[in-house]
């Protein structure tokens, strides 16, 4: 990308065994790939394809990209290694990952958030799990590939009511910049399993106090907007005291999270005919990503600001600067 107008292909990386890489996060010389939807087909280790655990081999693959022309596997971590019951449950793909301060926050659907210590990317270690659904570790009948088609299994056995609705559905996770709080967005599809769902049936954004990872607790929640249409949480962005969120047909909304336990909506952009998949704060503006599949006008980007993108002091959004700012001085060195 040294010449953005003429990008050059360097290499391709694929996990072994192959897996659906739904999202990734790049930090320094490593790429963190979510192993989203691989299935475990040899459940008794006899070398034969037999009972299939949907999402049985989900996890996180860490790739060394220090040499972009030769990416190599640094480590692979599987949910089944530490939380086998959640891996057997068959409803817990790894959907997204965010890496900050040597910690990888993974959104494992009904298994909630799994935090890994990746300070050494070659040796990820389990730290904690929180926000799992009450039935997140309840095993479902595996698919016997020798006796039924996948279509039969998927339509007659798979628990759609459990997979599509609350509780659980950890879809996107993002820690606050200081790591003291973690925001977890749930994506739900209640319209697939019930008629005329209520706003409360859609997924919101839960707020967890993660200042002590050995004693995580939920302290707040941002409810979905009470509007017509498909209005579950999707991707969002977090700054020191603001949260920018997308809600499909619920638009793009900005919240004051100065007190994370009591988020307050500050503004919304929700035009007819649009569905939003992401919201990101950049250069003083909220950038909304319009989902083409749900927007009459098609996909694209919407740039939102009440001051034309002018940054306000201090360097982060809103709030007040220090009442007694200090400047440290010292001797210059080579």
VEXKESE-850676 format. One record per residue (C-alpha): residue in three letters; y, z, x. Coordinates in steps of 0.1 Angstrom, whole numbers, padded with zeros to 4 digits, always signed. Each point is the difference from the previous one (the first is absolute). Layout:
N
AlaYZX
...
This chain:
334
Unk+0000+0000+0000
Unk+0023-0002+0030
Unk+0013-0032-0017
Unk+0000+0009-0037
Unk+0004-0036-0010
Unk-0031-0010+0019
Unk-0027+0028-0003
Unk-0030-0005+0022
Unk-0036+0010-0009
Unk-0015+0023+0026
Unk-0033+0014-0014
Unk-0020+0011-0030
Unk-0018+0034-0004
Unk-0028+0007-0024
Unk-0018+0033-0003
Unk-0038+0001+0005
Unk-0015+0002-0025
Unk+0026-0020-0020
Unk+0022+0018-0024
Unk+0028-0005-0024
Unk+0032+0010+0019
Unk+0023+0008-0029
Unk+0029+0014+0021
Unk+0009+0010+0035
Unk+0025+0020+0020
Unk+0012-0008+0035
Unk+0010+0028+0023
Unk+0007-0006+0037
Unk-0030-0019+0015
Unk-0024+0006-0029
Unk-0006-0015-0034
Unk-0015+0023-0026
Unk-0021-0021-0025
Unk-0012+0014-0033
Unk-0036-0008-0007
Unk+0006-0004-0037
Unk-0030-0014-0017
Unk-0032-0004+0021
Unk-0033+0010-0016
Unk-0029+0019+0015
Unk-0030-0021-0007
Unk-0027+0017+0021
Unk+0000+0035-0014
Unk-0033+0011+0015
Unk+0005-0015+0035
Unk-0032-0021-0002
Unk+0019-0032+0009
Unk-0004-0015-0036
Unk+0027-0007-0025
Unk-0007+0023-0029
Unk+0022+0025-0019
Unk+0037-0008+0003
Unk+0026+0027+0002
Unk+0033-0016-0011
Unk+0026+0011+0025
Unk-0027+0017+0019
Unk+0013-0009+0035
Unk+0037+0004-0006
Unk+0022+0015+0028
Unk+0025-0008+0027
Unk-0004-0024+0029
Unk+0024+0004+0029
Unk+0006-0031+0022
Unk+0015-0001+0034
Unk+0026-0028+0000
Unk+0016+0007+0033
Unk-0012-0035+0010
Unk+0008-0020-0031
Unk-0022-0028+0012
Unk-0030+0023+0002
Unk+0000+0027-0027
Unk-0029+0024+0004
Unk-0015+0028-0021
Unk+0013+0034+0011
Unk-0018+0021-0026
Unk-0014-0001-0036
Unk+0000+0030-0023
Unk-0021+0000-0032
Unk+0006+0022-0031
Unk-0038+0006-0002
Unk+0001+0017+0034
Unk+0020+0030-0012
Unk+0000-0003-0038
Unk-0034-0016-0009
Unk+0002+0009-0037
Unk+0033-0018-0004
Unk-0015-0031+0017
Unk-0030+0001-0023
Unk+0022+0003-0031
Unk+0006-0038+0000
Unk+0036+0002-0011
Unk+0019+0008+0031
Unk+0013-0030+0020
Unk+0025+0006+0028
Unk+0031-0017-0014
Unk+0028+0007+0025
Unk+0009+0019+0032
Unk+0032+0014+0015
Unk+0002+0012+0036
Unk+0026+0026+0012
Unk+0001+0025+0028
Unk-0036-0005+0010
Unk-0014+0003-0036
Unk-0014-0027-0022
Unk+0004+0006-0037
Unk-0027-0020-0020
Unk+0001-0006-0037
Unk-0037+0002-0012
Unk+0005-0005-0038
Unk-0019+0028-0018
Unk-0008+0017+0034
Unk+0037+0006+0003
Unk+0017+0000+0034
Unk-0019+0004+0032
Unk+0020+0009+0031
Unk-0013-0009+0035
Unk+0012+0011+0034
Unk+0005-0033+0018
Unk+0020+0014+0030
Unk-0029-0014+0019
Unk-0006-0034-0018
Unk-0034-0003+0017
Unk-0012+0033-0016
Unk+0013+0006-0036
Unk-0007+0034-0013
Unk+0000+0013-0036
Unk+0028+0024-0008
Unk+0001+0005-0037
Unk-0005-0014-0035
Unk+0022+0006-0031
Unk+0008-0014-0034
Unk-0036-0011-0009
Unk-0009-0006-0036
Unk-0022+0027-0017
Unk-0028-0025-0002
Unk+0008-0017+0033
Unk-0033+0010+0016
Unk-0022-0006-0031
Unk-0027-0025+0010
Unk-0005-0031-0022
Unk-0033-0020-0002
Unk-0002-0024+0029
Unk-0006-0037-0005
Unk-0036-0011+0005
Unk+0004-0035+0013
Unk-0037-0008-0006
Unk+0001+0009-0037
Unk+0034-0010-0014
Unk+0029-0024+0006
Unk+0033+0013+0012
Unk+0015-0012-0033
Unk-0025+0022-0019
Unk+0007+0030+0022
Unk+0037-0004-0001
Unk+0002-0003-0037
Unk-0027+0024-0011
Unk+0001+0028+0026
Unk+0033+0001+0019
Unk+0023+0028-0015
Unk+0031-0021-0007
Unk+0015+0029-0021
Unk-0002+0022+0031
Unk+0011-0026+0025
Unk+0030-0013-0020
Unk+0015+0032-0013
Unk+0013+0034+0011
Unk-0007+0023+0016
Unk-0002-0013+0036
Unk+0007-0037+0008
Unk+0018+0008+0033
Unk+0014-0034+0007
Unk+0029+0005+0025
Unk+0009+0029+0022
Unk+0031+0008+0020
Unk+0011+0031+0018
Unk+0036+0011+0002
Unk+0017-0008+0034
Unk-0006+0036+0011
Unk-0035+0001-0014
Unk+0006+0032-0021
Unk-0007-0019-0032
Unk-0023-0028-0009
Unk+0005-0023-0030
Unk-0031-0015-0016
Unk+0003-0029-0026
Unk-0028-0005-0025
Unk-0006-0035-0014
Unk-0017+0001-0034
Unk-0010-0027-0025
Unk-0005+0019-0033
Unk+0006-0032-0021
Unk-0034-0012+0012
Unk-0019+0029-0016
Unk+0022+0012-0029
Unk+0022-0013-0027
Unk+0038+0005+0003
Unk-0001+0026+0029
Unk+0028+0026+0002
Unk+0024+0002+0029
Unk-0019+0031+0012
Unk-0031-0022+0004
Unk+0016-0020+0028
Unk+0001+0011+0036
Unk+0029+0019+0015
Unk+0010+0012+0034
Unk-0013+0035+0010
Unk+0018+0021+0025
Unk-0020+0023+0024
Unk+0013+0026+0024
Unk-0017-0010+0033
Unk+0020+0023+0023
Unk-0033+0018+0006
Unk-0029-0025-0001
Unk-0024+0029-0003
Unk+0015+0010-0033
Unk+0013-0031-0018
Unk+0013+0005-0035
Unk+0015-0022-0027
Unk+0036+0010-0007
Unk+0014-0028-0022
Unk-0005-0033-0017
Unk+0020-0031-0009
Unk-0011-0012-0034
Unk-0002-0037-0009
Unk+0031-0014-0018
Unk-0003+0003-0038
Unk+0004-0037-0007
Unk-0020-0028-0016
Unk-0025-0020+0020
Unk-0022+0007+0031
Unk+0017+0028+0018
Unk-0022+0016+0026
Unk+0011+0010+0035
Unk-0003-0025+0028
Unk+0014+0000+0036
Unk+0031+0020+0009
Unk+0021+0011+0029
Unk+0011+0035+0011
Unk+0031+0010+0020
Unk+0013+0035+0008
Unk+0012+0006-0035
Unk-0007-0031-0021
Unk-0031-0016-0015
Unk+0001-0037-0009
Unk-0028-0009-0024
Unk-0014-0031-0018
Unk-0016+0003-0034
Unk-0011-0035-0010
Unk+0017-0007-0033
Unk+0017+0034+0003
Unk+0023-0015+0027
Unk+0013+0014+0032
Unk+0013+0036+0000
Unk+0017+0023+0025
Unk-0006+0038+0000
Unk+0018+0029+0017
Unk-0027+0020+0018
Unk+0022+0023+0019
Unk-0020+0026-0019
Unk-0035-0017+0000
Unk-0013+0024-0026
Unk+0027-0012-0024
Unk+0006-0037+0004
Unk+0030-0014-0019
Unk+0003-0036-0011
Unk+0033-0015+0013
Unk-0002-0036-0012
Unk-0022-0028-0012
Unk-0001-0037+0000
Unk-0023-0013-0028
Unk+0009-0035-0012
Unk-0021-0017-0027
Unk-0027-0023+0013
Unk-0004+0016+0034
Unk-0029+0020+0015
Unk+0005+0018+0033
Unk-0027+0007+0026
Unk+0020+0017+0028
Unk+0033+0017+0008
Unk+0013+0004+0035
Unk+0032+0015+0013
Unk+0016-0021+0028
Unk+0036-0005+0013
Unk+0015+0020-0028
Unk-0017-0018-0028
Unk-0031+0004-0022
Unk-0021-0031+0003
Unk-0023-0006-0029
Unk-0030-0023+0002
Unk-0005-0020-0032
Unk-0037-0005-0008
Unk-0004-0037-0009
Unk-0031+0005-0021
Unk+0019+0023-0023
Unk+0035-0014+0001
Unk+0013-0028-0022
Unk+0023-0011+0028
Unk-0027+0000+0026
Unk-0003+0020+0032
Unk+0028+0008+0024
Unk+0023+0027+0014
Unk+0029+0018-0018
Unk+0026+0017+0021
Unk+0016+0030-0018
Unk+0030+0021+0010
Unk+0029+0017-0017
Unk+0022-0004+0031
Unk-0010-0034+0013
Unk-0023+0015+0026
Unk+0027+0021+0017
Unk-0016+0029+0019
Unk+0013+0034-0008
Unk+0002+0029+0025
Unk-0022+0016+0011
Unk-0024-0027+0012
Unk-0025+0007-0028
Unk+0006-0004-0038
Unk+0020+0024-0020
Unk+0004+0037+0007
Unk+0027+0016+0021
Unk+0004-0001+0037
Unk-0001+0031+0022
Unk+0030+0023-0007
Unk+0002+0007+0037
Unk-0012-0030+0019
Unk-0007+0006+0037
Unk+0000-0024+0030
Unk-0022+0008+0029
Unk+0012-0010+0035
Unk-0017-0003+0033
Unk+0001-0018+0033
Unk-0009-0037+0001
Unk-0031-0009+0019
Unk-0015-0033+0012
